[in-house]
Amino acid sequence: MIKGIGDNRQRRQIAMEWIFACGLVMAVGQLGSLNAIGQTDQRRYWRRWVGGKIGSADTMGYGFARIDCDSIRFIIRSVYSQLKRNKALHALRAGMIALVLDGHESHCSQKRCCGGCLKRRLRTKRGEEKIEYYHRHVMASLVLEGICLPLDMEPQRPGEDEVKCAIRLLERILKNYPRAFDLIIVDGLYARAPFFKFVIKQGKDVIAVLKDDRRELFRDAQGLFKKEKSTIYQEGSVKKECWDIEEFRSWDQLDYPVRVVCSRETRKIKRQKTKAFEDEVTQWVWVSTIPKRRLGTQNFIKFAHDRWKIENNGFHELVNYWHGDHVYRHDPVAIEAFGLTTMLAYILFHAFIRRNLKEVFREKYTKKHLARMIASEMYQENFSPP
Ligand SMILES: [Zn+2]
């Protein structure tokens, strides 16, 4: 296909673009396997979408292990900019957009490892010690009206912790998307002075879950919650009792006043065994840099709970429908490149159904059904290009 075109560099560039295009079409079709696309060798379809024959599973794996991941990031940023220009992205509430950072383990193995594998020691039931190899990455997603938009991911390197990896990811996000978000939402692991200092220095705000391992701050806050008057309100079926106090200075390592918010949430649940209704009470405490005058208590709590949205919608959908955890080739670059390609496919799919499909069509069919319709074209013997 590319014989006789330019020099070796140009031919390699064209080959890589073709391999990437095959991978992207595979991801959009949610096939989840390089061998699966080999079985869709329906020439008219592939000629239409990638301009030639499909690559073999080996060629695809080889190519993805050599892709420049920043070029995929560049495409994701271009799609984001286009959506932004078309006014397709809207703040969910309070005119603010949140970026959620979360660590995720993609897979583990006791047999196979690569240069990017992390290691941990496990003890079997027989008392033997075994080494397990695994990959983890931190993903950054925007929480927007109607969509969780994955922007970027960064693999955790051997010997470093998740927060260090997240700071490296944030540095790149701040460079590529400086005005895309106002505040960062993270779990309790990130309630550490170096992370908060980094975010404050960048002029952004952060909301982190506060656990009792930040003992002084947690104890001070708990003491004040007992003395301060709470606010009670009903939100749907959940009753929330909240405390919201600013100007805490008991976090020694931070040297910056923080805000602490507590929400005690009561909801009625029906026990399956007894069929009786019971009150289930959960309590959440968060530490933040954002002042009350910029974000009121009720919106603060909604934003803080948005982290679940990413876990339940974003990660869940990427892993279960988009095969986000599938290891197409056990190689650190290939894992990162396939991960970014899956994110790009997810964004394109959601942009397509939100922007191009009529509402009546969107309401009639589920996202899963629409994805199946896209994939079904690959298997059509007599595919006719649109
Ligand atoms: Zn590995």
Boltz pocket constraint, residues with backbone or C-beta under 6 A from the ligand:
constraints:
  - pocket:
      binder: B
      contacts: [[A, 112], [A, 113], [A, 114], [A, 115], [A, 116], [A, 117], [A, 118], [A, 133], [A, 134], [A, 135], [A, 330], [A, 331], [A, 332]]
      max_distance: 6.0
